């Protein structure tokens, strides 16, 4: 049994609260154990310069952690006059994950901006951000359809993400912070509802991993992501 009593291949309890922010076209509070992230999706009728006059839309993401989302206070990026490198890497990952399931021609020449704000961090914030943001993105696209700005949903598949790792020689799914902080291997996987891989990030933090361990982590990730996809379908099944 793990720190919180879970089995090695078991997700933390997941809770989704849609329409969490009054003004955003799409918004979700996603809770994965003690990790909590607010994901919002905002429609912008402008696109980046490289998309102008192409008829194609775009999806981009921003990610940040509020100062007391962690045990010790984090300094805000604005106070340092530069973005934290970790935040930059994570928001690029979120953007790539969501763009993998969007039909940009159907979206039209507009942009959807995703904001992920971690209000409490206990491991797996990037994967929770991807899973929650997809629901917020879908809700925002639903607003476009409802308002007659596009004729049908531009979402071509679902997408979710899960973390896996090896702690004390044992592969585990969905690591909390205490597990992650002492993991030998850290891995984040993004997959679509149809079982396609969008991204695999794997790093040996302390000890190299072998093929058998990799396959077990991959199996755990597939299992976890399939469960997350079912949760997403339950929330937004009427839209897609």
GICORWO-V180475 format. One record per pair of residues at least 6 apart in sequence whose ideal C-beta (glycine too) atoms are under 8 Angstrom apart, sorted by the first residue. I is the first residue (numbers start at 1). J is the second residue. D is the distance in Angstrom with one decimal. If there is no record, write none. Layout:
# GICORWO-V180475
i = (I;I)
j = (J;J)
d = (D;D)
This chain:
# GICORWO-V180475
i = (1;2;2;2;3;3;3;4;4;4;6;6;8;8;8;8;8;9;9;9;9;9;9;10;10;11;11;11;11;11;11;11;12;12;12;12;12;12;13;13;13;14;14;14;14;14;14;15;15;15;16;16;16;16;16;16;16;16;17;17;17;17;18;18;18;18;18;19;19;20;20;20;20;21;21;21;24;24;24;24;24;25;25;25;25;25;25;26;26;26;26;26;26;26;26;26;26;26;27;27;27;27;27;27;28;28;28;28;28;28;28;28;29;29;29;29;29;30;30;30;30;30;30;30;30;32;32;32;32;32;33;33;33;33;33;34;34;34;35;35;35;35;35;35;35;35;35;36;36;36;37;37;37;37;37;37;37;37;38;38;38;38;39;39;39;39;39;39;39;39;40;40;40;40;41;41;41;41;41;41;41;41;42;42;42;42;43;43;43;43;43;43;44;44;44;44;45;45;46;46;47;47;47;47;47;47;47;48;48;48;51;51;51;51;52;53;54;55;55;55;56;56;56;56;57;57;57;57;57;57;57;57;57;57;58;58;58;58;59;59;59;59;59;59;59;59;59;59;60;60;60;60;60;61;61;61;61;61;61;61;61;61;61;61;62;62;62;62;62;63;63;63;63;63;63;63;63;63;63;64;64;64;64;64;65;65;65;65;65;65;66;66;66;66;67;67;67;67;68;69;69;69;69;70;77;77;77;90;90;90;91;93;93;93;93;93;93;94;94;94;94;94;94;95;96;96;96;97;97;97;97;97;97;97;97;98;98;98;98;98;98;100;100;100;100;100;101;101;101;101;101;101;101;102;102;102;102;103;103;103;104;106;106;106;106;106;107;107;107;107;108;108;110;110;112;112;112;114;114;114;116;116;116;118;118;121;122;122;123;123;123;123;123;123;123;123;124;124;124;124;124;124;126;126;126;127;127;127;127;127;127;127;130;130;130;130;131;131;131;131;134;134;134;134;135;135;135;137;138;138;138;138;138;139;139;141;141;141;141;141;142;142;144;145;145;145;153;153;155;155;157;157;157;157;158;158;158;158;158;158;159;159;159;159;159;160;160;160;160;160;160;160;161;161;161;161;161;161;162;162;162;162;162;162;162;162;162;163;163;163;163;163;163;163;163;164;164;164;164;164;164;164;164;164;164;164;164;164;165;165;165;165;165;165;165;165;165;165;165;166;166;166;166;166;166;166;166;167;167;167;167;167;168;168;169;171;171;171;171;172;172;173;173;173;173;174;175;175;180;183;183;184;184;184;184;184;185;185;185;185;185;185;185;185;185;186;186;186;187;187;187;187;187;187;188;188;188;188;189;189;189;189;189;189;189;190;190;190;190;191;191;191;191;191;192;193;193;193;195;202;202;202;209)
j = (7;8;172;179;176;178;179;12;33;176;12;174;170;171;172;173;220;172;173;219;220;223;224;173;174;32;162;173;174;224;227;228;32;33;35;124;174;176;31;32;33;30;31;32;131;228;231;29;30;31;28;29;30;31;132;135;231;235;28;29;30;31;27;28;135;139;235;27;139;27;28;29;38;27;38;40;40;41;42;136;140;41;42;43;139;140;143;40;41;135;136;137;138;139;140;141;142;143;38;39;40;41;136;139;38;39;40;132;133;135;136;139;36;37;38;39;132;36;37;39;128;129;131;132;135;124;127;128;131;174;122;123;124;174;176;120;122;176;118;120;121;122;123;124;125;128;176;118;119;120;116;117;118;119;125;128;129;132;115;116;117;119;114;115;116;129;132;133;135;136;114;115;117;136;112;113;114;133;136;137;139;140;112;113;115;140;110;111;112;140;143;144;110;111;112;113;110;111;110;111;54;56;57;58;109;110;111;58;60;111;57;58;109;111;109;109;109;105;108;109;104;105;107;109;102;104;105;107;108;109;110;111;112;154;99;104;111;112;95;98;99;102;107;111;112;113;114;137;95;111;112;113;114;91;92;94;95;98;113;114;115;116;129;133;91;113;114;115;116;87;90;91;94;115;116;117;118;126;129;77;87;116;117;118;74;87;117;118;121;125;74;117;118;119;73;74;75;76;74;118;119;120;121;121;83;84;87;125;126;129;116;126;130;188;190;199;201;114;116;126;129;130;133;114;190;198;199;130;133;134;159;161;190;198;199;114;130;133;134;137;159;157;159;190;192;198;134;155;156;157;158;159;192;137;154;155;156;154;155;156;154;150;151;152;153;154;141;144;150;154;149;150;144;149;137;140;141;133;136;137;129;132;133;125;129;177;176;177;163;174;175;176;177;178;179;180;162;163;174;175;176;180;161;163;188;160;161;162;163;174;188;190;159;160;161;190;160;161;228;232;158;159;160;232;232;235;236;155;153;155;236;239;240;236;239;150;153;154;155;239;153;239;150;151;152;153;239;240;239;240;192;193;194;196;192;193;229;232;233;240;190;191;192;193;198;190;191;193;225;228;229;232;188;189;190;191;225;228;173;174;188;189;220;221;224;225;228;173;174;175;180;186;187;188;189;171;172;173;174;175;187;188;189;217;218;220;221;224;171;172;175;179;180;183;184;185;186;187;217;172;183;184;185;207;209;213;217;175;179;182;183;184;182;184;184;213;216;217;220;179;220;220;221;223;224;224;183;186;186;205;206;204;205;206;207;209;202;203;204;205;206;207;209;213;217;202;203;205;200;201;202;203;217;221;199;200;201;202;197;199;200;201;218;221;225;197;198;199;200;197;198;221;222;225;198;229;232;233;222;209;214;217;217)
d = (7.5;7.1;6.7;7.0;6.5;5.6;6.4;7.2;7.0;6.4;7.0;8.0;6.1;6.5;5.0;6.8;7.4;7.7;5.0;7.8;4.8;5.9;7.6;6.4;7.5;7.5;7.4;6.3;4.8;5.1;5.9;7.4;5.1;3.3;7.8;7.9;5.4;7.0;7.7;7.7;6.4;7.3;7.0;5.6;8.0;6.9;5.7;8.0;7.4;4.2;6.1;7.6;5.8;7.9;7.1;6.5;6.5;5.5;6.7;4.2;7.9;7.8;7.2;5.6;6.6;6.5;6.4;6.1;7.6;4.7;6.0;4.2;6.3;3.8;6.9;5.3;4.0;6.3;5.9;7.4;7.7;5.8;6.2;5.0;6.9;4.0;4.5;6.8;3.6;7.4;3.8;6.1;7.0;3.4;3.6;7.8;7.7;7.2;7.1;6.8;4.5;7.1;5.6;7.4;7.5;4.7;7.9;4.5;7.4;4.9;4.6;7.7;6.6;7.5;5.5;7.9;7.6;7.3;5.3;6.4;5.2;7.8;6.2;3.2;7.8;5.7;7.8;4.6;7.9;7.0;5.9;7.8;7.9;7.7;6.0;6.2;3.8;7.2;7.5;6.4;6.0;4.7;6.2;5.5;5.8;5.4;8.0;7.4;5.1;4.2;5.7;6.8;5.2;7.0;6.1;5.0;5.2;5.7;7.9;7.4;4.7;6.1;6.6;7.2;5.2;6.3;4.1;4.3;7.5;4.5;7.2;4.8;8.0;5.9;5.5;7.3;5.5;7.2;4.1;4.9;6.7;3.7;7.0;4.7;7.2;7.3;6.4;7.8;5.9;5.8;6.9;6.7;6.4;4.4;7.2;5.8;5.1;8.0;7.4;6.4;8.0;7.7;6.5;5.3;5.5;6.4;5.0;5.9;7.7;7.0;7.1;5.2;6.8;7.7;7.6;7.8;6.9;6.5;7.2;5.6;4.2;5.9;7.6;6.6;7.4;4.7;7.9;3.3;5.6;6.1;5.2;6.3;7.3;7.4;7.8;6.9;4.7;7.7;6.4;5.0;5.1;5.6;7.9;7.1;5.0;8.0;6.8;6.8;5.2;6.6;7.9;5.8;7.0;4.7;7.8;3.9;4.2;6.8;7.5;4.0;7.5;6.5;7.9;6.8;5.2;7.2;7.1;5.2;7.0;5.2;4.7;4.0;6.1;8.0;4.5;8.0;7.6;7.5;6.2;6.7;5.8;7.5;5.7;7.1;5.7;7.3;7.7;4.2;6.1;7.2;7.7;6.4;6.7;5.6;4.8;5.1;7.1;6.1;7.8;4.8;5.6;5.4;4.7;5.2;5.0;5.6;6.8;7.6;4.7;7.2;7.3;6.1;7.4;7.8;7.5;6.5;7.6;6.3;6.2;7.1;5.4;5.5;6.0;7.3;8.0;6.9;6.4;4.7;8.0;7.8;5.5;6.5;4.6;5.3;6.6;6.5;7.4;6.1;6.4;5.7;6.7;7.9;6.2;7.8;6.7;4.6;7.4;6.0;5.5;4.5;6.8;4.8;6.1;7.7;5.5;6.5;7.0;4.4;7.6;5.3;7.3;6.2;7.9;6.5;7.7;3.9;7.4;7.8;6.8;4.2;7.2;5.8;8.0;7.9;6.1;5.5;7.4;4.9;6.8;6.4;4.0;7.5;6.1;4.9;7.6;6.9;5.3;4.8;7.1;7.9;5.1;4.5;4.2;7.8;6.9;4.5;7.8;4.7;6.0;6.6;7.6;7.8;7.2;7.9;6.2;8.0;3.9;5.5;5.0;7.9;5.8;7.9;6.8;6.6;4.0;6.1;4.5;5.9;5.2;7.1;6.5;5.3;6.6;6.3;6.0;5.6;5.7;7.4;7.5;5.6;4.8;5.5;6.3;7.1;7.3;7.6;5.5;5.7;5.9;7.6;7.1;4.8;4.7;7.4;6.7;6.1;6.3;5.8;7.8;5.3;4.5;5.0;5.6;7.7;6.4;3.5;5.2;5.4;6.9;7.3;6.5;7.1;5.2;7.2;6.3;7.5;6.8;7.9;5.0;3.9;5.4;6.3;6.4;6.5;4.4;7.4;6.9;7.8;6.5;6.0;7.6;6.0;7.8;5.0;3.9;5.0;6.6;7.7;5.9;5.5;7.5;7.4;6.8;5.2;7.9;6.6;6.7;5.4;7.5;7.4;4.8;7.9;6.8;4.2;7.8;5.0;5.0;7.6;7.4;5.8;4.9;6.9;6.5;4.1;7.6;5.4;5.0;5.9;7.3;7.3;6.3;4.6;4.0;7.7;6.0;5.9;7.1;7.0;5.0;6.3;5.0;6.9;7.7;7.6;7.2;5.9;4.4;5.0;6.1;6.4;7.3;4.1;7.0;7.1;4.9;6.0;6.2;7.7;6.6;5.8;7.6;6.9;6.2;4.5;4.3;7.3;6.9;7.0;5.4;6.4;7.9;7.3;4.7;7.2;7.4;7.5;5.3;5.4;7.2;6.5;4.2;7.4;5.5;7.3;7.5;7.7;4.5;8.0;7.1;7.3;5.3;7.6;7.3;4.1;6.9;7.3;4.0;4.4;7.8;5.7;6.4;7.4;7.1;4.7;6.4;4.9;7.9;7.8;7.6;7.7;7.4;7.7;7.7)
